[in-house]
Amino acid sequence: MFKARMNKQVQPERKVSVVAPLPDRAGPPPPPKKDVELLLVKEHNGVQYTSSSLLPAAPAPRYGTQDRETWGKKIDFLLSVIGFAVDLANVWRFPYLCYKNGGGAFLIPYILFLIIAGMPLFYMELALGQYNREGAATVWKICPVFKGVGYAVILIALYVGFYYNVIIAWSLYYLFSSFTFELPWTNCHNSWNSPNCTDPKLFNASVLGNGTKYSKYKLTPAAEFYERGVLHLHESRGIHDLGLPRWQLSLCLLVVVIILFFSLWKGVKTSGKVVWITATLPYVVLFVLLIHGITLPGAYNGINAYLHIDFRRLKEATVWIDAATQIFYSLGAGFGVLIAFASYNKFDNNCYRDALLTSTINCVTSFISGFAIFSILGYMAHEHKVKIEDVATEGAGLVFILYPEAISTLSGSTFWAVVFFIMLLTLGIDSSMGGMEAVITGLADDFHLLKQHRKLFTFGVSFGTFLLALFCITNGGIYVLTLLDTFAAGTSILFAVLMEAIGVSWFYGVDRFSEDIQQMMGFKPGLYWRLCWKFVSPAFLLFVVIVSIINFKPLTYDDYTFPLWANRIGWGIALSSMVLVPAYIIYKFMNVRGTFKERLAYCITPENEHQLVAQGNVRQFKVSTPFTC
């Protein structure tokens, strides 16, 4: 169906981009390859400037889309995208940012950035993957010189897999620990507790004193269970003193990796079924927690604090910066996942509708999760007679300390703990599945041998992430995890997506990209989308990159400051992915003969048009100015 549709729509005289391979059919042998003339035509003020060169004919690229598998059902794809985009950050970061930055007023910059940057980037990646039916690396056959961007995002996704699976392993450890009549973080009578451990019932405003936030108080049973019982952080003096991996967490990590392997080893046919559970169960649990949370004393105060509107905060630059970074990381563009998922769609799938639907669901989920979180925080503040601001926090401290402690005070605490950590487990699993699929699809599409042995390759990726993640489950593993979380997918992923947007919109061209979309869905993107792709999205990404660099501070974890050498290692990790972009540009230029202009013309020309030239057709490539859409 895909090949027939392409043969019907592609006209020999129109300008095309990457097209589907022609079907094999009997006929005369192809003409011998010969050197052909490549013309580069630039139009400026109505005058065409032409340069030509004699370049060796490139071998016809190998396309592997004829037998590419597709999702079993459309809903499999939608659930996979939603499951990847809706992750732990929706629960532990957005609600706190909303509360901290003016409550309901924060939604103004958040929705604005969603419309002008988040959705366009989301739409662009889905369309890019679906049309070309390739992973993050080989999708750059549309502009070969940018293939390094694909390798960069694959490496970043691999880095994230090293530590993200550890957070899932923590959730699994908490889940196993919840199957008891008395939750282990409710008292100070355990082997891991310190002599300073204090019953949380004794905490109140007078005990804490002025200026001490309850959420930062480290003597509660819940805090000690997390830091001393799970992490064993007290046995490490810093990142230089890691110790050995803890066997309990190692087993949990192994279980997580096994689940991921068997979810991915047969491709989207299996992962598309797993997400029916991992993508839907969190919504069921979130709804149950929300209904129960709003019935607790103090819940109204918590929700009121979450939704309070302070428009004065919009005058502060940090509010807009937080909104920009959150919308980018929340939607998950740039990790190669959306490209990989969309590459398994049917060619005529309406990815425009999918982009609007899934990105909206993701953001609405973030907003609704805030009600479940702040109803519990309001309850905590009520129980300990402190202000909401004294218990409000984000990150691991919220989901592994405060929320478990609140659950331990509820009737039927074991049930609520099991339900909550099942939600965290499933939120993490499908997001990690997306990251690993991006790595597997991206490299398997680029290296035919890996594609032939997908099961073995999937095992290798899974086992490799398990081995490297062992550094994160040592006594000082939290320091390694913090280092990776800060540097592996910080500035580097922003840079990669910026280059992706430039490569698609400016080098491949918005016009060509729009024609690709028209071939798939029968209509071109409107002027709004083309303007966003060409100007707004790159400007947005450039802004976020600059801000992330300006706002960088030496790395810390609570009261521990990372040494200078650790920060240097972190920047080395960040640069290891970013350097792939210029490195591949140099590599590509070195492998093409001719002058600089001749090499440039060859390197930015879609590979399928190289093939047309190799067959004896002289193609003219117009370089449009950046002010045309």
C-alpha positions as CSV (number, residue, x, y, z in Angstrom):
1,M,0.0,0.0,0.0
2,F,2.8,2.3,0.9
3,K,4.7,1.7,-2.4
4,A,1.6,2.0,-4.5
5,R,0.7,5.3,-2.9
6,M,4.1,6.8,-3.5
7,N,4.2,5.7,-7.2
8,K,0.9,7.3,-7.8
9,Q,1.8,10.6,-6.2
10,V,5.4,11.4,-7.1
11,Q,5.6,13.2,-10.4
12,P,8.9,13.2,-12.3
13,E,8.9,16.9,-13.0
14,R,8.1,18.1,-9.4
15,K,10.7,18.8,-6.8
16,V,10.7,16.0,-4.2
17,S,12.4,15.1,-1.1
18,V,12.9,11.6,0.3
19,V,10.6,9.2,-1.4
20,A,9.7,5.6,-0.8
21,P,11.7,3.0,-2.7
22,L,10.2,1.9,-6.0
23,P,9.0,-1.7,-6.1
24,D,11.1,-4.4,-7.7
25,R,10.0,-5.3,-11.1
26,A,11.4,-7.0,-14.2
27,G,12.9,-4.8,-16.8
28,P,16.1,-3.8,-18.5
29,P,19.3,-3.6,-16.3
30,P,20.0,-0.1,-15.0
31,P,22.5,2.0,-16.9
32,P,26.1,1.9,-15.8
33,K,26.9,4.5,-13.2
34,K,28.9,7.5,-14.4
35,D,30.1,10.8,-13.3
36,V,27.3,13.3,-13.5
37,E,27.1,17.0,-13.3
38,L,25.6,18.6,-10.1
39,L,24.2,22.0,-10.5
40,L,23.6,24.4,-7.6
41,V,21.2,27.2,-8.4
42,K,20.8,30.2,-6.0
43,E,18.1,32.8,-6.7
44,H,18.5,36.3,-5.4
45,N,16.5,39.3,-6.5
46,G,15.2,37.4,-9.5
47,V,18.7,36.5,-10.7
48,Q,19.9,32.9,-10.7
49,Y,23.5,32.1,-9.8
50,T,24.6,28.7,-10.9
51,S,27.7,26.7,-10.1
52,S,28.4,23.3,-11.4
53,S,30.9,20.5,-10.8
54,L,31.6,17.0,-11.9
55,L,31.1,14.7,-9.0
56,P,31.5,10.9,-8.8
57,A,28.2,9.1,-8.9
58,A,27.2,7.9,-5.4
59,P,26.1,4.4,-5.0
60,A,22.3,4.0,-4.7
61,P,21.4,4.1,-1.0
62,R,20.0,1.0,0.5
63,Y,16.4,1.6,1.7
64,G,14.9,-0.9,4.1
65,T,11.4,0.3,4.3
66,Q,9.7,-2.3,2.1
67,D,9.3,-4.8,4.9
68,R,9.2,-2.4,7.8
69,E,6.7,-3.5,10.5
70,T,3.9,-1.2,11.6
71,W,1.9,-0.8,14.7
72,G,-0.7,-3.5,15.2
73,K,-3.3,-0.8,15.9
74,K,-3.4,2.9,15.8
75,I,-4.1,3.0,19.6
76,D,-0.8,1.2,20.2
77,F,1.1,4.1,18.7
78,L,-0.9,6.7,20.6
79,L,-0.5,4.9,23.9
80,S,3.3,4.5,23.3
81,V,3.7,8.3,22.6
82,I,1.6,9.2,25.6
83,G,3.3,6.7,27.8
84,F,6.7,8.1,26.8
85,A,5.8,11.7,27.2
86,V,3.9,11.3,30.5
87,D,6.6,10.4,32.9
88,L,7.8,11.0,36.5
89,A,8.4,14.7,35.7
90,N,4.7,15.2,35.2
91,V,4.2,14.1,38.8
92,W,7.2,15.5,40.7
93,R,8.2,18.7,38.8
94,F,5.3,20.5,37.0
95,P,3.0,20.8,40.1
96,Y,5.8,22.4,42.1
97,L,6.8,24.7,39.3
98,C,3.2,25.8,38.9
99,Y,3.0,26.5,42.7
100,K,6.3,28.3,42.8
101,N,5.8,30.5,39.8
102,G,2.4,32.2,40.5
103,G,0.0,29.2,40.4
104,G,-2.5,29.7,37.7
105,A,-0.5,32.6,36.2
106,F,2.2,30.1,35.4
107,L,-0.1,28.5,32.9
108,I,0.0,31.6,30.7
109,P,3.7,31.2,29.6
110,Y,3.4,27.4,29.8
111,I,0.5,27.3,27.3
112,L,2.1,30.0,25.2
113,F,5.3,28.0,24.8
114,L,3.3,24.8,24.2
115,I,1.6,26.5,21.2
116,I,4.5,28.3,19.6
117,A,7.3,25.8,20.2
118,G,6.2,22.5,22.0
119,M,3.5,21.4,19.5
120,P,5.4,22.5,16.4
121,L,8.5,20.5,17.4
122,F,6.3,17.5,18.4
123,Y,4.6,17.7,15.0
124,M,7.8,18.0,13.2
125,E,9.4,14.9,14.7
126,L,6.3,12.8,14.1
127,A,6.1,13.9,10.5
128,L,9.8,13.4,10.0
129,G,9.8,9.8,11.3
130,Q,6.6,8.8,9.6
131,Y,7.5,10.1,6.1
132,N,11.0,8.7,6.0
133,R,10.3,5.5,8.0
134,E,13.7,5.6,9.6
135,G,15.2,6.0,13.0
136,A,17.0,9.1,14.4
137,A,20.2,8.6,12.4
138,T,19.1,7.4,9.0
139,V,16.2,9.8,8.9
140,W,18.9,12.4,7.9
141,K,19.1,11.0,4.4
142,I,17.1,14.1,3.8
143,C,20.2,16.2,4.6
144,P,23.2,13.8,5.1
145,V,25.5,16.3,6.7
146,F,23.2,16.4,9.7
147,K,23.4,12.7,10.4
148,G,25.6,13.5,13.4
149,V,22.5,15.0,15.1
150,G,20.9,11.6,14.9
151,Y,23.9,9.9,16.5
152,A,23.9,12.6,19.2
153,V,20.3,12.1,20.3
154,I,20.9,8.3,20.2
155,L,23.8,8.6,22.6
156,I,21.9,11.0,24.8
157,A,19.0,8.5,25.0
158,L,21.5,5.8,26.0
159,Y,22.9,8.0,28.7
160,V,19.5,8.7,30.1
161,G,18.8,5.0,30.2
162,F,21.7,4.4,32.5
163,Y,20.2,6.4,35.3
164,Y,16.5,6.5,34.5
165,N,16.2,2.7,35.1
166,V,17.7,3.2,38.5
167,I,14.8,5.5,39.5
168,I,12.4,2.8,38.3
169,A,14.4,0.3,40.4
170,W,13.8,2.5,43.5
171,S,10.1,2.5,42.8
172,L,10.2,-1.3,42.5
173,Y,12.1,-1.5,45.8
174,Y,9.5,0.7,47.5
175,L,6.7,-1.5,46.0
176,F,8.2,-4.7,47.4
177,S,8.7,-2.9,50.8
178,S,5.1,-1.9,50.9
179,F,3.8,-5.5,51.1
180,T,3.7,-5.4,54.9
181,F,1.2,-4.6,57.7
182,E,3.4,-1.7,58.9
183,L,5.2,0.3,56.3
184,P,8.9,0.4,57.0
185,W,9.1,4.2,56.9
186,T,6.6,4.8,59.7
187,N,8.9,4.4,62.7
188,C,12.5,4.7,63.9
189,H,13.0,1.1,65.1
190,N,14.7,-0.2,62.0
191,S,18.3,-1.2,61.5
192,W,19.0,1.7,59.1
193,N,17.7,4.4,61.5
194,S,20.0,6.8,63.2
195,P,19.8,7.8,66.9
196,N,18.5,11.2,65.7
197,C,15.5,9.7,64.0
198,T,12.3,11.4,65.3
199,D,8.7,10.5,65.0
200,P,7.1,12.9,62.5
201,K,4.1,13.3,64.8
202,L,6.3,15.3,67.0
203,F,7.1,17.8,64.3
204,N,5.3,21.1,64.2
205,A,6.1,24.7,63.5
206,S,7.6,25.2,67.0
207,V,9.9,22.2,66.7
208,L,11.2,23.1,63.3
209,G,11.8,26.7,64.2
210,N,11.8,29.7,61.9
211,G,13.2,29.3,58.4
212,T,13.4,25.4,58.5
213,K,11.4,23.7,55.8
214,Y,9.8,20.4,56.8
215,S,10.5,19.0,53.4
216,K,14.2,19.5,54.0
217,Y,14.2,18.0,57.5
218,K,16.3,14.8,57.4
219,L,15.4,13.1,60.6
220,T,11.9,11.7,59.7
221,P,11.6,7.9,59.3
222,A,10.6,8.4,55.7
223,A,13.7,10.5,54.9
224,E,15.9,8.0,56.7
225,F,14.4,5.1,54.9
226,Y,15.1,6.7,51.5
227,E,18.6,8.0,52.3
228,R,19.8,5.3,54.7
229,G,17.6,2.3,54.0
230,V,17.5,2.5,50.2
231,L,20.4,4.6,49.1
232,H,22.8,4.0,52.0
233,L,24.0,7.5,51.4
234,H,25.4,7.7,55.0
235,E,28.1,5.2,54.0
236,S,29.5,7.4,51.3
237,R,31.6,10.6,51.7
238,G,31.0,11.8,48.2
239,I,31.3,10.9,44.5
240,H,34.9,9.9,45.2
241,D,33.7,7.2,47.6
242,L,31.0,5.1,45.8
243,G,31.5,1.7,47.3
244,L,29.9,-1.5,45.9
245,P,26.5,-1.9,44.3
246,R,23.8,-2.8,46.8
247,W,22.5,-6.3,46.0
248,Q,18.8,-5.4,46.8
249,L,18.8,-2.6,44.3
250,S,20.8,-4.7,41.9
251,L,18.0,-7.3,41.9
252,C,15.4,-4.6,41.4
253,L,17.4,-3.1,38.5
254,L,17.7,-6.5,36.9
255,V,14.0,-7.1,37.1
256,V,13.4,-3.7,35.4
257,V,15.9,-4.5,32.6
258,I,14.3,-7.9,32.1
259,I,10.8,-6.3,31.8
260,L,12.2,-3.8,29.3
261,F,13.9,-6.5,27.2
262,F,10.9,-8.7,26.9
263,S,8.8,-5.6,26.1
264,L,11.1,-4.6,23.2
265,W,12.8,-7.7,21.8
266,K,10.1,-8.3,19.1
267,G,9.7,-4.7,18.2
268,V,6.5,-2.6,18.3
269,K,4.3,-5.7,18.1
270,T,5.2,-6.5,21.7
271,S,5.8,-3.0,23.1
272,G,2.5,-1.8,21.6
273,K,0.7,-4.3,23.8
274,V,2.7,-3.6,26.9
275,V,1.7,0.1,26.8
276,W,-1.9,-0.9,27.2
277,I,-1.0,-1.5,30.8
278,T,1.9,0.9,31.4
279,A,0.3,3.9,29.8
280,T,-3.3,3.5,31.1
281,L,-2.7,2.3,34.6
282,P,-1.1,5.6,35.8
283,Y,-4.3,7.4,34.9
284,V,-6.4,5.0,36.9
285,V,-4.2,5.3,39.9
286,L,-3.9,9.1,39.6
287,F,-7.7,9.4,39.5
288,V,-8.0,7.2,42.6
289,L,-5.4,9.2,44.5
290,L,-7.1,12.4,43.5
291,I,-10.5,11.3,44.6
292,H,-9.1,10.1,48.0
293,G,-6.8,13.1,48.3
294,I,-9.5,15.8,48.1
295,T,-11.4,14.2,51.0
296,L,-8.5,14.6,53.4
297,P,-8.4,17.4,55.9
298,G,-6.3,20.3,54.6
299,A,-6.6,19.2,51.0
300,Y,-8.5,22.4,50.1
301,N,-5.7,24.6,51.4
302,G,-3.2,22.6,49.3
303,I,-5.2,22.9,46.1
304,N,-5.8,26.5,46.7
305,A,-2.1,27.1,47.1
306,Y,-1.5,25.2,43.8
307,L,-4.1,27.3,41.9
308,H,-3.6,30.7,43.5
309,I,-3.0,33.3,40.8
310,D,-0.3,35.9,41.1
311,F,0.1,37.8,37.9
312,R,2.9,39.9,39.3
313,R,5.2,36.8,39.0
314,L,4.9,37.1,35.2
315,K,7.2,40.1,35.4
316,E,10.1,37.8,36.5
317,A,12.3,36.2,33.9
318,T,12.7,33.0,35.9
319,V,9.0,32.2,35.5
320,W,9.3,32.3,31.7
321,I,12.5,30.3,31.8
322,D,10.9,27.6,33.9
323,A,7.9,27.4,31.6
324,A,10.1,27.1,28.5
325,T,12.4,24.4,29.9
326,Q,9.4,22.5,31.4
327,I,7.4,22.4,28.2
328,F,10.5,21.2,26.3
329,Y,11.4,18.4,28.6
330,S,7.8,17.4,29.3
331,L,7.0,16.7,25.7
332,G,10.2,14.7,25.1
333,A,11.2,16.1,21.7
334,G,14.8,15.5,20.7
335,F,15.5,12.1,22.2
336,G,14.8,10.3,18.9
337,V,11.8,8.5,20.5
338,L,9.0,10.3,18.5
339,I,10.9,9.8,15.3
340,A,11.3,6.1,16.1
341,F,7.7,5.6,17.1
342,A,6.3,7.5,14.1
343,S,8.5,5.5,11.7
344,Y,6.3,2.4,12.3
345,N,3.1,4.3,11.4
346,K,1.3,3.7,8.1
347,F,2.4,6.2,5.5
348,D,-1.0,8.0,5.3
349,N,-1.5,8.2,9.1
350,N,-2.7,11.7,10.3
351,C,0.3,12.6,12.4
352,Y,-0.9,16.2,12.6
353,R,-3.9,15.1,14.6
354,D,-1.8,12.8,16.7
355,A,0.6,15.6,17.6
356,L,-2.1,17.9,18.8
357,L,-3.9,15.1,20.7
358,T,-0.9,13.6,22.5
359,S,0.9,16.8,23.4
360,T,-2.4,18.2,24.8
361,I,-3.0,15.0,26.8
362,N,0.5,15.3,28.2
363,C,0.1,18.8,29.4
364,V,-3.4,18.2,30.8
365,T,-2.0,15.3,32.7
366,S,0.7,17.5,34.3
367,F,-2.0,19.9,35.4
368,I,-4.3,17.3,36.8
369,S,-1.5,15.6,38.7
370,G,-1.0,18.8,40.6
371,F,-4.4,18.3,42.3
372,A,-3.4,14.8,43.5
373,I,0.0,16.1,44.7
374,F,-1.1,19.3,46.4
375,S,-4.2,17.7,48.1
376,I,-1.7,15.4,49.9
377,L,0.7,18.3,50.6
378,G,-2.2,20.3,52.1
379,Y,-3.0,17.3,54.2
380,M,0.6,17.1,55.4
381,A,0.7,20.8,56.3
382,H,-2.5,20.4,58.2
383,E,-1.3,17.3,60.1
384,H,2.0,19.0,61.1
385,K,0.6,22.5,61.6
386,V,3.0,24.1,59.1
387,K,2.5,26.2,56.0
388,I,2.2,24.7,52.5
389,E,5.5,26.3,51.5
390,D,7.2,24.3,54.3
391,V,6.2,21.0,52.7
392,A,6.1,21.8,49.0
393,T,9.1,20.3,47.1
394,E,9.9,18.7,43.9
395,G,11.9,15.7,42.6
396,A,12.8,12.5,44.4
397,G,12.1,14.1,47.8
398,L,8.4,14.5,46.8
399,V,7.7,11.0,45.6
400,F,10.1,9.0,47.8
401,I,9.9,10.9,51.1
402,L,6.9,13.3,51.5
403,Y,4.3,11.3,49.6
404,P,5.2,7.9,51.2
405,E,5.1,9.6,54.6
406,A,1.7,11.1,53.9
407,I,0.4,7.7,52.8
408,S,1.7,6.0,56.0
409,T,-0.8,8.1,58.0
410,L,-3.8,7.1,56.0
411,S,-6.2,4.3,56.8
412,G,-5.2,1.3,54.7
413,S,-1.8,2.7,54.1
414,T,-0.4,-0.5,52.6
415,F,-3.0,-0.4,49.9
416,W,-2.3,3.2,49.1
417,A,1.5,2.6,49.1
418,V,1.2,-0.3,46.7
419,V,-1.1,1.7,44.4
420,F,1.2,4.8,44.4
421,F,4.4,2.9,43.6
422,I,2.7,0.9,40.9
423,M,1.9,4.2,39.3
424,L,5.5,5.3,39.6
425,L,6.7,2.0,38.2
426,T,4.5,2.1,35.1
427,L,5.2,5.8,34.5
428,G,8.9,4.9,34.4
429,I,8.7,1.7,32.4
430,D,7.0,3.1,29.3
431,S,9.2,6.2,29.3
432,S,12.3,4.0,29.5
433,M,10.9,1.7,26.8
434,G,10.7,4.8,24.5
435,G,14.3,5.7,25.1
436,M,15.6,2.2,24.5
437,E,13.4,1.9,21.4
438,A,15.0,5.1,20.0
439,V,18.5,3.6,20.5
440,I,17.6,0.2,19.1
441,T,15.6,1.6,16.1
442,G,18.1,4.3,15.4
443,L,21.1,2.0,15.2
444,A,19.4,-1.0,13.7
445,D,18.2,1.1,10.8
446,D,21.7,2.4,10.2
447,F,23.5,-0.9,10.5
448,H,21.8,-3.8,8.7
449,L,23.6,-6.5,10.8
450,L,22.0,-5.1,13.9
451,K,18.6,-5.1,12.3
452,Q,19.0,-8.8,11.3
453,H,19.8,-9.7,14.9
454,R,17.4,-7.3,16.6
455,K,16.7,-9.7,19.6
456,L,20.4,-10.1,20.3
457,F,21.0,-6.4,19.9
458,T,18.1,-5.5,22.2
459,F,19.7,-7.9,24.8
460,G,23.0,-6.2,24.3
461,V,21.5,-2.7,24.9
462,S,19.5,-3.9,27.9
463,F,22.5,-5.7,29.5
464,G,24.8,-2.8,28.8
465,T,22.5,-0.3,30.5
466,F,22.2,-2.7,33.4
467,L,26.0,-2.9,33.9
468,L,26.6,0.9,33.6
469,A,23.6,1.6,35.9
470,L,25.4,-0.4,38.7
471,F,27.4,2.8,39.4
472,C,24.2,4.5,40.3
473,I,23.1,1.9,43.0
474,T,26.3,2.0,45.0
475,N,26.4,3.8,48.4
476,G,27.3,7.0,46.6
477,G,25.3,6.2,43.5
478,I,23.0,9.2,44.0
479,Y,25.9,11.4,43.2
480,V,26.6,9.6,39.9
481,L,22.9,9.8,39.1
482,T,22.8,13.5,39.8
483,L,25.8,14.1,37.6
484,L,24.2,12.2,34.7
485,D,20.9,13.8,35.2
486,T,22.4,17.3,35.0
487,F,24.9,16.9,32.2
488,A,23.8,13.9,30.0
489,A,20.5,15.4,28.9
490,G,20.8,19.0,29.8
491,T,22.4,21.5,27.4
492,S,23.4,18.7,25.1
493,I,19.8,17.7,24.2
494,L,18.8,21.3,23.8
495,F,21.7,21.8,21.3
496,A,20.8,18.6,19.5
497,V,17.2,19.7,19.0
498,L,18.2,23.1,17.9
499,M,20.4,21.6,15.2
500,E,17.5,19.3,14.2
501,A,15.2,22.2,13.8
502,I,17.8,24.1,11.7
503,G,18.5,21.1,9.6
504,V,14.9,20.4,8.8
505,S,13.6,23.9,8.4
506,W,16.6,25.7,6.8
507,F,18.7,23.1,5.0
508,Y,16.1,20.6,3.9
509,G,13.6,23.3,3.6
510,V,10.2,24.1,5.0
511,D,8.7,23.9,1.5
512,R,10.0,20.4,0.9
513,F,9.0,19.3,4.3
514,S,5.5,20.6,3.7
515,E,5.3,18.7,0.5
516,D,6.3,15.6,2.3
517,I,3.4,16.1,4.7
518,Q,1.0,16.7,1.8
519,Q,2.0,13.4,0.2
520,M,1.2,11.6,3.4
521,M,-2.0,13.4,4.5
522,G,-3.3,15.2,1.5
523,F,-2.8,18.7,2.8
524,K,0.0,21.1,3.5
525,P,0.8,22.6,6.9
526,G,-0.6,26.1,7.3
527,L,1.5,29.2,7.4
528,Y,1.5,29.2,11.2
529,W,3.3,25.8,11.4
530,R,5.8,26.8,8.7
531,L,6.6,30.1,10.5
532,C,7.0,28.2,13.8
533,W,9.3,25.6,12.2
534,K,11.5,28.1,10.5
535,F,11.7,31.0,13.0
536,V,9.9,30.5,16.3
537,S,11.0,27.0,17.3
538,P,14.7,27.6,16.5
539,A,14.6,31.0,18.3
540,F,12.9,29.3,21.3
541,L,15.5,26.5,21.4
542,L,18.4,29.0,21.1
543,F,16.9,31.0,24.0
544,V,16.7,27.9,26.2
545,V,20.2,26.8,25.3
546,I,21.6,30.2,26.2
547,V,19.6,30.4,29.4
548,S,20.8,26.9,30.4
549,I,24.4,27.9,30.0
550,I,24.0,31.3,31.8
551,N,22.2,29.7,34.7
552,F,24.6,26.9,35.2
553,K,25.9,26.6,38.7
554,P,28.5,24.2,40.2
555,L,26.7,20.9,40.9
556,T,25.4,20.2,44.4
557,Y,23.3,17.5,46.1
558,D,21.7,18.9,49.3
559,D,24.6,20.1,51.3
560,Y,27.2,18.3,49.2
561,T,29.1,20.3,46.6
562,F,30.6,18.3,43.8
563,P,34.4,18.7,43.3
564,L,35.7,20.5,40.3
565,W,36.9,17.3,38.6
566,A,33.4,15.9,38.8
567,N,32.0,19.0,37.0
568,R,34.6,18.6,34.3
569,I,33.6,14.9,33.9
570,G,30.0,16.1,33.6
571,W,30.9,18.6,30.8
572,G,32.9,15.9,29.1
573,I,29.7,13.7,29.1
574,A,27.7,16.6,27.7
575,L,30.3,17.4,25.0
576,S,30.7,13.7,24.0
577,S,27.3,13.9,22.4
578,M,27.4,17.4,21.1
579,V,30.7,16.9,19.4
580,L,29.2,14.2,17.2
581,V,27.4,16.9,15.2
582,P,30.5,18.9,14.0
583,A,32.5,15.7,13.8
584,Y,30.2,14.1,11.3
585,I,30.1,17.3,9.3
586,I,33.8,17.1,9.0
587,Y,33.7,13.4,8.2
588,K,31.1,13.9,5.5
589,F,33.0,16.8,3.9
590,M,36.3,14.8,3.9
591,N,34.6,12.0,2.0
592,V,33.4,14.1,-0.9
593,R,35.7,15.5,-3.6
594,G,35.6,19.0,-5.0
595,T,35.6,22.6,-3.9
596,F,33.9,23.7,-0.7
597,K,30.8,24.8,-2.6
598,E,30.7,21.5,-4.5
599,R,31.0,19.5,-1.3
600,L,28.3,21.6,0.4
601,A,26.0,21.0,-2.5
602,Y,26.5,17.3,-2.3
603,C,26.3,17.1,1.5
604,I,23.0,19.0,1.9
605,T,21.2,17.2,-1.0
606,P,18.8,14.5,-0.1
607,E,20.2,11.0,-0.7
608,N,17.4,10.0,-3.0
609,E,18.1,12.9,-5.3
610,H,21.7,11.7,-5.4
611,Q,20.3,8.5,-6.8
612,L,18.3,10.3,-9.4
613,V,21.4,12.2,-10.5
614,A,23.4,8.9,-10.6
615,Q,20.8,7.6,-13.1
616,G,21.6,10.4,-15.5
617,N,19.1,13.0,-14.4
618,V,20.6,16.5,-13.9
619,R,18.8,18.0,-10.9
620,Q,18.7,21.7,-9.9
621,F,18.6,22.6,-6.3
622,K,17.3,26.0,-5.4
623,V,18.7,27.5,-2.2
624,S,15.9,29.6,-0.8
625,T,16.6,32.6,1.4
626,P,15.8,32.3,5.1
627,F,13.0,34.8,4.8
628,T,10.8,32.7,2.7
629,C,8.4,30.1,4.0
